[in-house]
């Protein structure tokens, strides 16, 4: 099980990304618009840099919803390989059986 503080930190980042998503997108649009004067684009870049770092979507990291594990994460299931195997062994995932050969 992951530390509770790490899980909470990731949730805090998620909330920041959602809060600043519209503002960040608008500033990026201005900053990349080549039709605008260079000074205006530069001001947009400065305002973008003033936003909290954790409000950037690239700062997010996928975590298992069962255990909070950050590694070996299956996107389709939103679960780590270890949690998936445990649930499958307990028979809680329909149709999934442990393979043996």
N, C-alpha and C positions, 0 to 999 in steps of 0.2 A: 504494500500500500504506500502510495506517495505521501509525502508530508502534506499536512493540511494547509500549511502556509503557501506551498507551491501551487496547490490547486486554487486557493483563494487569489493568489497573484495573477494566475492565468485568467480567472474570472474578471478581475479588475481590469486587465488589459482588454478583454472582450468588451466590457462596458465602455471603455474609453474609445475603442475603435468605432463602436456604434454611435457614440455621442458626437465624434468629430468627423464622421464619414462624409457628410454633405459639405461641410466647410472645407475639408481637405480636397474633395473632388473639384469644388469650384475654384480653389486656388491653383490646383494642378492644371485645370483647363486654361486659366489665364496665363500661367507660366509657360505652357507649351504652345500657345497661340502665336504663331509667327507674324500674324497681321498686326498685332499690337506693338507699340513702341518698346524698345529694350528696357527703358527705365521702369515702365509699368510691369513688365514681366519680372524684372529683378526685385521689385517691391513685393510681388506675389511670392517669389522664392524666399524672401526674408520672412514674410508672414508665415509661410509654410514651415520654416525652420523654427519659428517661435512656438509652434504647437507642441504638445507633449510627445516625446519619442514613442511612448507606449500607445499612442493613438494611431500609429501606422499599422496596417494589416499585416505587414511582413514580420512584425514582432510576435504575432500569435504563434503558438505551438500546439499541435493536436495532442490531446490527452485522452486516455481511456476513460469512458464514463462510468465504468464499474470500479476500477482500482485507482485511476489517476495516473497510471504509468505513461511516461512521455515517449517511450521507445517501442518499437515493434507494433505500431498502430495500424489497423486496417480501416481505411477511410469509409469503405462501404458499410461496415458494421459499427464504426465508432467505438472500437474496442481493441484492446491489446491481444496479442496471441495467447498470452498466459490466461487471461480472463476468459477468452473464447474456449480454450481447451478445458478449463475448469467447469464452465457451464455445460459444455458438451459431455464431459464425463459424468456430470450429475444428471444428464438426461433432460436438461431444461431447454435445449435447442431442438425443435422438431426436425427429424430427418437426418440429423448429424450423428454419426457413429464414429467411435475411435477405430482407426484402421489398424490392422495387424496383418503381418505376412511372414 
